[in-house]
Amino acid sequence: MGSRILKLILALVVGGTPLAAVAHDEPMDLNELMAAFNWNFDATEITTEKVADGLYVLFGVGGNIGVSVGAQGVLIVDDQFPQMIPKVGDAIREIGGGAVDFAINTHWHFDHAEGNLALGPGGTWLVAQANSREMMLDDHIINLVTVKYQQEAYPQTALPAITYDDTMQFHFNGEQIDLMHFGPAHTTGDTAVIFRGSNAVHLGDVFNRSGYPFIDADNGGSLRGMIKFCKAVLATINGDTIVIPGHGAVSDAAGLAAYVAMLEDVESKISEMVADGMTLDEVIAAKPTAAYDAKYGFNMMFINRSYASLKRDIDG
């Protein structure tokens, strides 16, 4: 990383992953980001968890992948990176599946949708909320606070061929699969994928269990929108629903409700501080996340991006 690294930061955690270095001046490319986050495509294996008959979660590098396997084929939710797709394919074959027929992107961020670069040219139908496809058309800077990453526009073959605005349904592998969008949240194009027969939902990064969530405030993400989105999902599921987060271990409706309560508490605190005219440094010093730091860990990114989104909402 050379001159682009201003300083080393030890023991910081972003999304539950150790961060070795920070570049404040220019965005990192993927190789630099991989090194900073200690990600390794070659060394990381895919692990599989069965959550219901015909429904699995794959864990690897990047976002959790939901997999529906059945008589009609294979449908996945999120697809990590193209470098991981051969391993993903092997894991799918081990649970009785074949080629991926459909891949739903819960949003456009690289660690959830970059696998499109391999799957699209291979014949997989790619699906996303319309705003996510729109974001994939151009280059965008993702401001993670401690680092910035430039996500480049996707080629035509990696763009979703199927999009929707508010709701969409699949009838696949013996169950109804609802795709639902409730406005800006983690990004402007998030999708909740609800497997009605399996009573499970994949929420992408609207729900994060590996640390505090990231709100892509510079690209329209919203803390208030994230709360609204999660509450809307809770209203359409039940107490027995399996809840798959974008990162971290599989959870349930009670876990999602506790997460929402945390978001609401922090939102209330920071909103009041913003309305009082406090600066970001003053908000950080006030420790609005103190009650949750032992559970969620590193809070700098969450406070910074929450402040940015709430200041935009309150100041107009």
Summary of the structure (lengths in Angstrom):
residues: 316
radius of gyration: 18.8
end to end distance: 37.8
largest distance: 58.1
contacts: 1109
relative contact order: 0.12
helix: 35%
strand: 26%
